[in-house]
Amino acid sequence: MGAVVSCIESIFRTIGNCLMAIVNGIASVLQAIIGAIASLFDIIISCLTCGRGGGRWRNRGMHSHHTTSRV
């Protein structure tokens, strides 16, 4: 009788481990997708504000003047 209970416990433990592995896999996929979307928005915001695309456009009219003092 003890062997039957042990076998049933082992089956339920295996099913539980399998379900947890599936849940962890789905969570990892969702985390990767959300991370990719966040990175994409970060790139877009960086480009629109001060990144490579917006830096030259904003600084087109600004020129720095270098002055030297005569001492």
SEMI-285797 format. One record per residue: chain; x, y, z of N, C-alpha, C, O, CB in turn; residue in one letter; residue number from 1. Coordinates in Angstrom, 2 decimals. Each point is the difference from the previous one (the first is absolute). Glycine has a CB too. Layout:
BEGIN
{A,{X,Y,Z},{X,Y,Z},{X,Y,Z},{X,Y,Z},{X,Y,Z},A,NUM} ...
This chain:
BEGIN
{A,{0.82,-1.20,0.00},{-0.82,1.20,0.00},{0.87,1.27,0.00},{-0.34,0.99,-0.64},{-1.46,-2.27,1.85},M,1} {A,{2.92,1.23,-0.48},{0.88,1.15,0.06},{0.67,0.28,-1.34},{0.27,1.15,-0.35},{0.12,-1.65,2.75},G,2} {A,{-0.14,-0.57,-3.16},{0.63,0.18,-1.31},{-0.96,0.68,-0.97},{0.43,0.80,-0.84},{0.98,-2.83,1.25},A,3} {A,{-2.70,1.71,-0.31},{-0.99,0.62,-0.88},{-0.12,1.49,0.29},{-0.06,0.82,-0.92},{-1.19,-3.00,0.79},V,4} {A,{1.22,2.54,1.42},{-0.10,1.41,0.39},{1.26,0.74,-0.44},{-0.08,1.14,-0.47},{-1.37,-1.75,2.44},V,5} {A,{2.60,-0.02,-1.82},{1.25,0.63,-0.44},{0.02,0.21,-1.50},{0.48,1.02,-0.49},{0.70,-2.08,2.42},S,6} {A,{-1.70,0.11,-2.66},{-0.06,0.12,-1.46},{-0.95,1.13,-0.41},{0.32,0.77,-0.90},{0.18,-3.23,0.67},C,7} {A,{-1.64,2.55,0.87},{-0.97,1.06,-0.31},{0.59,1.37,0.36},{-0.17,0.96,-0.76},{-1.75,-2.57,1.17},I,8} {A,{2.61,1.70,0.73},{0.65,1.25,0.38},{1.05,0.40,-1.03},{0.12,1.18,-0.35},{-0.53,-1.70,2.77},E,9} {A,{1.15,-0.45,-2.90},{1.02,0.27,-1.00},{-0.62,0.49,-1.31},{0.53,0.90,-0.64},{0.91,-2.64,1.69},S,10} {A,{-2.56,1.16,-1.43},{-0.70,0.44,-1.22},{-0.48,1.43,0.14},{0.19,0.82,-0.90},{-0.90,-3.18,0.45},I,11} {A,{0.08,2.68,1.59},{-0.48,1.37,0.22},{1.16,1.00,0.07},{-0.13,1.12,-0.48},{-1.86,-2.05,1.69},F,12} {A,{3.10,0.53,-0.60},{1.17,0.87,0.08},{0.55,0.27,-1.40},{0.38,1.13,-0.32},{0.16,-2.04,2.61},R,13} {A,{-0.51,-0.11,-3.13},{0.48,0.15,-1.37},{-0.92,0.91,-0.81},{0.47,0.85,-0.75},{0.57,-3.12,0.88},T,14} {A,{-2.34,2.09,0.02},{-0.97,0.86,-0.69},{0.15,1.44,0.47},{-0.04,0.93,-0.81},{-1.56,-2.87,0.57},I,15} {A,{1.78,2.14,1.54},{0.19,1.34,0.54},{1.27,0.65,-0.53},{0.00,1.18,-0.36},{-1.24,-1.87,2.41},G,16} {A,{2.32,-0.08,-2.10},{1.25,0.54,-0.54},{-0.14,0.35,-1.48},{0.55,1.00,-0.46},{0.73,-2.37,2.13},N,17} {A,{-2.01,0.55,-2.41},{-0.22,0.28,-1.42},{-0.80,1.28,-0.18},{0.34,0.83,-0.84},{-0.26,-3.30,0.35},C,18} {A,{-1.15,2.63,1.27},{-0.80,1.22,-0.09},{0.81,1.24,0.39},{-0.15,1.04,-0.63},{-1.89,-2.40,1.14},L,19} {A,{2.88,1.25,0.52},{0.84,1.13,0.41},{1.01,0.35,-1.10},{0.29,1.17,-0.22},{-0.57,-1.83,2.64},M,20} {A,{0.81,-0.36,-3.10},{0.92,0.27,-1.10},{-0.70,0.73,-1.14},{0.58,0.89,-0.62},{0.74,-2.93,1.25},A,21} {A,{-2.56,1.66,-0.92},{-0.77,0.67,-1.05},{-0.27,1.45,0.39},{0.16,0.91,-0.81},{-1.21,-3.10,0.16},I,22} {A,{0.64,2.40,1.91},{-0.27,1.37,0.46},{1.27,0.84,-0.04},{-0.04,1.16,-0.42},{-1.81,-2.02,1.90},V,23} {A,{2.97,0.29,-1.05},{1.27,0.74,-0.05},{0.41,0.33,-1.43},{0.54,1.07,-0.27},{0.16,-2.20,2.40},N,24} {A,{-0.95,0.21,-3.06},{0.31,0.26,-1.41},{-0.84,1.12,-0.56},{0.51,0.87,-0.71},{0.12,-3.25,0.45},G,25} {A,{-1.93,2.37,0.57},{-0.89,1.07,-0.48},{0.43,1.33,0.61},{0.00,1.02,-0.69},{-1.91,-2.66,0.44},I,26} {A,{2.26,1.64,1.53},{0.44,1.24,0.66},{1.29,0.52,-0.63},{0.16,1.21,-0.18},{-1.24,-1.97,2.32},A,27} {A,{1.99,-0.13,-2.49},{1.26,0.43,-0.63},{-0.26,0.60,-1.38},{0.62,1.00,-0.37},{0.61,-2.79,1.63},S,28} {A,{-2.12,1.20,-2.02},{-0.34,0.53,-1.31},{-0.64,1.37,0.13},{0.35,0.92,-0.75},{-0.64,-3.25,-0.14},V,29} {A,{-0.64,2.48,1.83},{-0.65,1.30,0.20},{1.01,1.05,0.46},{-0.06,1.15,-0.42},{-2.08,-2.33,0.98},L,30} {A,{3.06,0.78,0.31},{1.02,0.93,0.47},{0.89,0.45,-1.15},{0.37,1.17,-0.08},{-0.41,-2.27,2.34},Q,31} {A,{0.39,0.20,-3.16},{0.82,0.36,-1.15},{-0.75,0.94,-0.94},{0.58,0.96,-0.51},{0.60,-3.16,0.68},A,32} {A,{-2.46,1.95,-0.39},{-0.80,0.86,-0.87},{-0.14,1.39,0.61},{0.15,1.01,-0.70},{-1.40,-3.01,-0.16},I,33} {A,{0.95,2.07,2.15},{-0.15,1.30,0.66},{1.32,0.75,0.02},{0.03,1.21,-0.20},{-1.88,-2.14,1.62},I,34} {A,{2.96,0.22,-1.20},{1.31,0.65,-0.04},{0.33,0.55,-1.37},{0.58,1.07,-0.13},{0.17,-2.60,1.93},G,35} {A,{-1.12,0.79,-2.84},{0.24,0.47,-1.37},{-0.84,1.24,-0.31},{0.49,0.93,-0.64},{0.05,-3.28,-0.06},A,36} {A,{-1.80,2.36,1.14},{-0.85,1.16,-0.23},{0.53,1.21,0.76},{0.00,1.11,-0.53},{-1.98,-2.62,0.19},I,37} {A,{2.44,1.30,1.58},{0.56,1.11,0.77},{1.27,0.53,-0.66},{0.21,1.21,-0.03},{-1.17,-2.20,2.13},A,38} {A,{1.79,0.12,-2.63},{1.21,0.44,-0.68},{-0.35,0.78,-1.28},{0.66,0.99,-0.32},{0.58,-2.97,1.26},S,39} {A,{-2.25,1.53,-1.65},{-0.42,0.70,-1.20},{-0.49,1.41,0.33},{0.37,0.96,-0.68},{-0.98,-3.16,-0.36},L,40} {A,{-0.22,2.33,2.07},{-0.45,1.32,0.40},{1.16,0.86,0.49},{0.01,1.21,-0.24},{-2.23,-2.18,0.85},F,41} {A,{3.19,0.37,0.06},{1.17,0.74,0.45},{0.78,0.55,-1.19},{0.46,1.14,0.03},{-0.34,-2.59,2.02},D,42} {A,{0.03,0.65,-3.08},{0.70,0.45,-1.21},{-0.76,1.12,-0.69},{0.59,0.99,-0.42},{0.38,-3.28,0.14},I,43} {A,{-2.29,2.14,0.17},{-0.81,1.03,-0.66},{0.06,1.31,0.79},{0.18,1.06,-0.59},{-1.70,-2.84,-0.35},I,44} {A,{1.38,1.71,2.25},{0.04,1.20,0.82},{1.37,0.64,-0.06},{0.12,1.22,-0.08},{-1.88,-2.17,1.59},I,45} {A,{2.81,0.14,-1.47},{1.35,0.54,-0.08},{0.23,0.68,-1.34},{0.65,1.05,-0.06},{0.15,-2.84,1.60},S,46} {A,{-1.32,1.24,-2.59},{0.16,0.58,-1.33},{-0.77,1.30,-0.12},{0.48,0.94,-0.64},{-0.16,-3.23,-0.32},C,47} {A,{-1.49,2.38,1.55},{-0.82,1.20,-0.10},{0.49,1.13,0.90},{-0.23,1.17,-0.32},{-1.68,-2.62,-0.24},L,48} {A,{2.57,1.14,1.65},{0.39,1.04,0.94},{1.44,0.45,-0.23},{0.22,1.11,-0.50},{-1.83,-2.05,2.14},T,49} {A,{2.56,0.13,-1.28},{1.39,0.46,-0.10},{0.91,-1.02,-0.65},{1.23,0.12,0.08},{-1.60,1.24,1.93},C,50} {A,{-0.19,-2.33,-2.64},{0.81,-1.06,-0.60},{0.61,0.43,-1.32},{0.08,1.19,-0.30},{-1.52,-2.86,1.43},G,51} {A,{1.85,0.71,-1.90},{0.68,0.25,-1.26},{-0.86,0.77,-0.99},{0.49,0.92,-0.67},{0.80,-3.00,1.04},R,52} {A,{-2.56,1.72,-0.46},{-0.87,0.66,-0.98},{-0.35,1.43,0.37},{-0.06,0.85,-0.89},{-0.84,-3.07,0.35},G,53} {A,{0.67,2.51,1.81},{-0.43,1.33,0.38},{1.12,0.94,0.35},{-0.23,1.20,0.08},{-1.81,-2.24,0.70},G,54} {A,{3.24,0.55,-0.56},{1.09,0.85,0.44},{0.43,1.01,-1.03},{0.18,1.17,0.33},{0.56,-3.01,1.09},G,55} {A,{-0.58,1.44,-2.65},{0.44,0.91,-1.05},{-1.09,1.00,-0.37},{0.29,1.15,-0.31},{1.22,-2.94,-0.56},R,56} {A,{-2.76,1.36,0.90},{-1.11,0.87,-0.36},{-0.15,1.14,1.00},{-0.25,1.13,-0.40},{-0.89,-3.07,-0.68},W,57} {A,{1.30,1.66,2.37},{-0.14,1.03,1.02},{1.17,0.96,0.01},{-0.19,1.20,0.23},{-1.13,-2.80,1.11},R,58} {A,{2.50,1.11,-1.59},{1.19,0.83,0.12},{0.37,0.69,-1.30},{1.09,0.56,-0.10},{-0.30,-2.08,1.87},N,59} {A,{-1.66,1.50,-2.76},{0.33,0.58,-1.28},{0.19,1.51,0.10},{0.92,0.54,-0.61},{-2.20,-2.38,-0.50},R,60} {A,{0.43,2.54,1.87},{0.10,1.45,0.09},{0.92,0.48,1.09},{0.27,1.20,0.08},{-2.54,-1.11,-0.97},G,61} {A,{2.75,-0.95,1.73},{0.84,0.41,1.12},{1.46,-0.18,-0.37},{0.43,-1.09,-0.38},{-2.23,0.47,2.02},M,62} {A,{2.54,1.69,-1.54},{1.43,-0.06,-0.26},{0.72,0.49,1.23},{-0.37,1.02,0.59},{0.04,-0.68,-3.06},H,63} {A,{1.36,-1.04,2.87},{0.75,0.44,1.16},{1.12,0.94,-0.47},{0.69,-0.27,-0.98},{-1.22,-1.88,2.23},S,64} {A,{0.68,3.23,-0.53},{1.03,0.98,-0.31},{1.08,-0.09,1.04},{-0.28,0.04,1.20},{-1.38,1.48,-2.31},H,65} {A,{2.88,-1.64,0.66},{1.12,-0.12,0.90},{0.71,1.36,0.07},{0.46,0.52,-1.01},{-0.21,-3.01,0.47},H,66} {A,{-0.18,3.03,1.73},{0.67,1.30,0.17},{1.25,-0.19,0.83},{0.04,-0.81,0.93},{-2.25,2.03,-1.09},T,67} {A,{3.22,-0.45,-0.19},{1.25,-0.04,0.78},{0.26,1.39,0.56},{-0.32,1.01,-0.61},{1.27,-2.89,-0.84},T,68} {A,{-0.38,1.90,2.60},{0.30,1.30,0.62},{1.45,0.36,-0.29},{0.87,-0.87,-0.09},{-2.58,0.47,1.91},S,69} {A,{1.96,1.70,-1.96},{1.35,0.48,-0.28},{0.65,0.43,1.32},{-0.26,1.09,0.52},{-0.41,-0.33,-2.87},R,70} {A,{1.48,-1.62,2.85},{0.72,0.35,1.24},{1.46,-0.20,-0.18},{0.77,0.24,0.94},{-2.73,-0.87,0.41},V,71} 
